[in-house]
């Protein structure tokens, strides 16, 4: 008797928000052995309307109906690393899944996040006031995290990385730097092809990664606040990943 093995997601770009994941998804779509749904951010593993742990997997898999038989299924929902319940759900779905993480300077990431929400008319407060009131406002999202006002909270990467490692181990989690993806994407893409066990794709078209055009630079006061907030976190991350992130603490504008 032949047993049909159900095909599943092979990889997930799971973080971090505002770290170039839209451009990365566009790069990945150019590889002939990869299929990503046209819609970026399916938000399946952070969907609190699903009946976990008995989620509607057919709903997820329907997004890959047009994939070719030889293509790996992939998806990019950056909140998956940050969302407390998501890593366990992903592990329960496919413990062998490969994860891709892109990390951006958390100070810059917070400002980019706030700018996005402001432009969407979802954020009426100034950046400084939003930082001051983040803890209070984020309680509106309980018992889960707040999807909009989590400007600072999302930047505590080390605990999020450790949680991914706890479920998947280090070999299944590829952690990349936003600066490298933006300036030398070929380096990141070669690491991704190796991580996914794919042939190195040729003729990948370079993309202009959107870095955000701000009406005005972050204030010195806000930068100093975030620098103090993340000083220990960045030090932890450097030790965790063997990175030098000293440039993250400098104000560039």
SULRA-V135304 format. One record per pair of residues at least 6 apart in sequence whose C-alpha atoms are under 8 Angstrom apart, sorted by the first residue. I is the first residue (numbers start at 1). J is the second residue. D is the distance in Angstrom with one decimal. If there is no record, write none. Layout:
((I,J,D) (I,J,D))
//
This chain:
((8,61,7.4) (8,73,7.0) (8,94,7.4) (9,72,7.3) (9,73,4.8) (9,74,5.7) (9,75,7.6) (9,94,7.6) (9,97,7.0) (10,72,5.9) (10,73,5.4) (10,74,6.0) (10,96,7.8) (10,97,5.1) (10,98,6.2) (11,72,7.9) (11,73,6.8) (11,74,4.9) (11,75,6.8) (11,97,5.3) (11,98,4.4) (11,99,5.5) (11,100,7.5) (11,196,7.7) (12,74,5.6) (12,75,5.0) (12,76,5.7) (12,77,7.5) (12,97,7.4) (12,98,6.5) (12,99,5.0) (12,100,6.2) (13,21,7.4) (13,74,7.8) (13,75,6.2) (13,76,4.4) (13,77,6.2) (13,78,6.4) (13,99,5.9) (13,100,4.6) (13,101,6.0) (14,76,6.1) (14,77,5.4) (14,78,4.4) (14,79,6.4) (14,80,4.9) (14,81,5.2) (14,99,6.6) (14,100,6.1) (14,101,5.8) (15,21,7.5) (15,77,7.0) (15,78,3.8) (15,79,6.0) (15,80,6.5) (15,81,5.4) (15,82,7.4) (15,100,7.3) (15,101,4.9) (15,102,5.9) (15,103,7.3) (16,78,5.1) (16,79,6.7) (16,81,7.0) (16,82,7.7) (16,101,6.4) (16,102,5.7) (16,103,5.8) (16,104,7.4) (17,78,5.0) (17,79,6.3) (17,109,7.8) (17,113,7.9) (18,104,7.7) (18,109,6.0) (18,112,6.7) (18,113,6.5) (19,102,6.0) (19,103,6.1) (19,104,5.3) (19,109,7.1) (19,178,5.7) (20,102,7.4) (20,178,6.5) (20,181,7.6) (20,182,7.5) (20,209,6.8) (20,210,7.5) (20,211,7.8) (21,76,7.2) (21,78,7.2) (21,102,7.2) (22,40,7.6) (23,207,7.1) (23,208,8.0) (23,209,5.8) (23,210,7.7) (24,181,8.0) (25,36,7.6) (25,40,7.7) (25,75,8.0) (25,76,6.7) (27,204,7.1) (27,205,7.7) (27,207,7.8) (28,34,6.8) (28,36,7.7) (29,35,6.4) (29,36,6.1) (30,204,6.4) (30,205,8.0) (31,201,5.8) (31,204,7.7) (32,71,7.3) (32,201,7.7) (33,70,6.4) (33,71,4.4) (33,72,6.1) (33,198,7.3) (34,71,4.8) (34,72,4.8) (34,73,6.2) (34,74,6.9) (35,64,7.5) (35,67,5.8) (35,68,7.8) (35,71,5.8) (35,72,6.0) (35,73,5.1) (35,74,6.1) (36,64,7.6) (36,73,6.3) (36,74,5.1) (36,75,5.6) (37,63,6.0) (37,64,6.4) (37,74,7.8) (37,75,7.0) (40,75,7.1) (40,76,6.0) (40,77,7.0) (41,75,7.1) (41,76,5.3) (41,77,4.1) (41,78,7.3) (42,75,7.5) (42,76,7.5) (42,77,6.3) (43,77,5.9) (43,79,7.9) (43,80,7.8) (44,60,7.0) (45,80,6.7) (45,85,8.0) (45,86,5.2) (45,89,6.4) (45,90,6.7) (46,79,7.6) (46,80,6.5) (46,83,6.4) (46,85,7.2) (46,86,5.7) (50,56,7.0) (53,89,7.3) (64,73,7.1) (67,73,7.6) (80,86,5.6) (80,87,7.0) (81,87,6.8) (81,160,6.2) (81,161,7.7) (81,164,7.5) (82,154,6.3) (82,160,6.3) (83,144,7.9) (83,145,7.0) (84,144,7.6) (84,145,7.8) (87,163,7.5) (87,164,6.4) (87,167,7.2) (88,167,7.0) (90,97,8.0) (91,97,7.6) (91,167,6.6) (91,168,7.3) (95,167,7.8) (95,168,6.8) (96,168,7.5) (96,172,7.6) (97,172,7.1) (98,172,4.9) (98,173,6.2) (98,174,7.9) (98,195,7.6) (98,196,7.0) (99,172,6.1) (99,173,4.8) (99,174,6.2) (100,173,5.9) (100,174,4.9) (100,175,6.2) (100,176,7.7) (100,192,7.9) (101,173,7.3) (101,174,6.0) (101,175,4.7) (101,176,6.0) (102,175,5.9) (102,176,4.7) (102,177,5.5) (102,178,5.8) (103,157,7.9) (103,175,7.3) (103,176,6.2) (103,177,5.2) (103,178,5.6) (104,177,6.4) (104,178,5.0) (104,179,7.3) (105,178,8.0) (105,248,5.4) (106,152,7.7) (106,154,8.0) (106,155,4.8) (106,156,7.7) (106,230,7.7) (106,248,7.8) (107,155,7.7) (107,223,7.1) (107,226,6.0) (107,227,7.0) (107,230,7.8) (107,248,7.4) (107,249,7.9) (109,151,7.9) (109,155,7.4) (110,151,4.7) (110,152,5.9) (110,154,8.0) (110,155,7.3) (111,127,7.4) (111,151,7.5) (111,218,7.1) (112,212,7.0) (113,151,6.4) (114,123,7.4) (114,127,6.7) (114,149,7.9) (114,151,6.6) (115,214,7.4) (117,123,5.4) (117,148,7.1) (118,124,6.7) (122,148,7.8) (127,222,7.5) (128,221,7.9) (128,222,5.7) (130,149,7.5) (131,151,7.3) (131,152,7.2) (134,149,6.1) (134,150,6.7) (134,151,7.5) (134,152,7.7) (137,149,7.0) (138,145,6.9) (138,146,5.2) (138,149,6.1) (138,150,6.7) (139,145,7.9) (139,146,7.4) (140,146,7.1) (141,147,7.6) (152,226,7.9) (156,230,7.7) (156,233,6.4) (157,233,7.7) (157,237,7.3) (158,233,7.0) (158,236,6.7) (158,237,5.5) (158,240,7.3) (164,173,7.4) (165,173,7.1) (172,195,7.8) (174,192,7.7) (174,195,7.1) (176,188,7.0) (180,187,7.5) (180,188,7.0) (181,187,7.6) (181,188,5.8) (182,209,6.2) (185,206,7.8) (190,200,6.5) (193,199,6.5) (193,200,5.9) (193,201,7.8) (194,200,7.7) (217,253,6.3) (218,253,7.6) (220,251,7.9) (223,251,7.0) (227,249,6.0) (231,249,7.6) (234,245,6.9) (235,245,8.0) (237,243,7.5) (238,244,5.9) (238,245,6.5))
//
